[in-house]
Amino acid sequence: MEKKQYQLGDIVQMKKPHPCGTNEMEIIRMGMDIRIKCVGCKHSVLVPRTKFESKLKKVLRSNADQAEETT
């Protein structure tokens, strides 16, 4: 299985929705742990990288794509 490409500022879809009902999360910090913020209620969660990669479904909007649109 191919490793999914993601970076800081991307909007990603997780396998399970957040309790508020939104399934979209924004990556706001990367390192050994990844901090994601719910797009709906703005709650942030710190997740270990290995757990994040297993729970990630797909990248909805990439930060690189948004940067190209603004230039």
PAFIFI-678122 format. One record per residue (C-alpha): residue number from 1; x, y, z negated. Coordinates in Angstrom, 2 decimals, decimal comma. Layout:
<atoms>
ATOM     n         u         v         w
ATOM   NUM         X         Y         Z
...
</atoms>
This chain:
<atoms>
ATOM     n         u         v         w
ATOM     1      0,00      0,00      0,00
ATOM     2      1,29      3,43      0,95
ATOM     3      2,08      5,87     -1,87
ATOM     4     -0,25      8,88     -1,78
ATOM     5      1,37     12,28     -1,24
ATOM     6      0,33     15,04     -3,64
ATOM     7      1,86     18,24     -4,91
ATOM     8      1,25     21,13     -7,28
ATOM     9     -2,00     22,97     -6,57
ATOM    10     -3,70     20,13     -4,66
ATOM    11     -7,37     19,31     -5,24
ATOM    12     -7,66     15,55     -5,73
ATOM    13    -10,51     13,09     -6,16
ATOM    14    -10,22     10,57     -8,98
ATOM    15    -11,82      7,11     -9,09
ATOM    16    -14,10      8,05    -12,01
ATOM    17    -15,86     11,43    -12,30
ATOM    18    -15,25     13,78    -15,22
ATOM    19    -18,03     13,70    -17,89
ATOM    20    -19,30     17,08    -16,62
ATOM    21    -20,20     15,35    -13,33
ATOM    22    -17,50     16,80    -11,06
ATOM    23    -15,13     14,42     -9,28
ATOM    24    -12,62     17,09     -8,17
ATOM    25     -9,46     17,89    -10,14
ATOM    26     -6,69     20,41     -9,48
ATOM    27     -3,05     19,51    -10,20
ATOM    28     -1,66     22,33    -12,36
ATOM    29      1,56     20,74    -13,75
ATOM    30      3,88     18,01    -12,52
ATOM    31      6,70     16,13    -14,23
ATOM    32      6,77     12,81    -16,06
ATOM    33      3,19     13,69    -16,96
ATOM    34      0,68     15,39    -14,69
ATOM    35     -1,81     17,98    -15,96
ATOM    36     -5,05     18,09    -14,03
ATOM    37     -7,86     20,62    -14,43
ATOM    38    -11,52     19,86    -13,72
ATOM    39    -12,81     22,14    -10,96
ATOM    40    -16,31     22,18    -12,51
ATOM    41    -15,79     22,92    -16,22
ATOM    42    -12,08     24,00    -16,19
ATOM    43    -11,12     21,41    -18,85
ATOM    44     -7,51     20,23    -18,48
ATOM    45     -6,11     16,77    -19,21
ATOM    46     -2,48     15,60    -19,47
ATOM    47     -2,08     12,16    -17,85
ATOM    48      1,07     10,02    -17,51
ATOM    49      2,25      9,88    -13,87
ATOM    50      1,79      6,10    -13,58
ATOM    51     -1,80      6,28    -14,83
ATOM    52     -2,54      9,27    -12,57
ATOM    53     -1,25      7,42     -9,49
ATOM    54     -3,41      4,38    -10,26
ATOM    55     -6,56      6,50    -10,87
ATOM    56     -6,07      8,78     -7,83
ATOM    57     -8,54      8,07     -5,02
ATOM    58     -7,54     10,68     -2,42
ATOM    59     -6,27     14,21     -1,87
ATOM    60     -9,18     16,42     -0,83
ATOM    61     -7,40     19,72     -0,16
ATOM    62     -3,65     20,07     -0,03
ATOM    63     -1,92     23,22     -1,28
ATOM    64      0,32     23,16      1,82
ATOM    65     -2,75     23,33      4,09
ATOM    66     -4,09     26,35      2,17
ATOM    67     -0,73     28,14      2,48
ATOM    68     -0,72     27,67      6,28
ATOM    69     -4,26     29,08      6,60
ATOM    70     -3,34     32,31      4,78
ATOM    71     -0,32     33,07      7,00
</atoms>
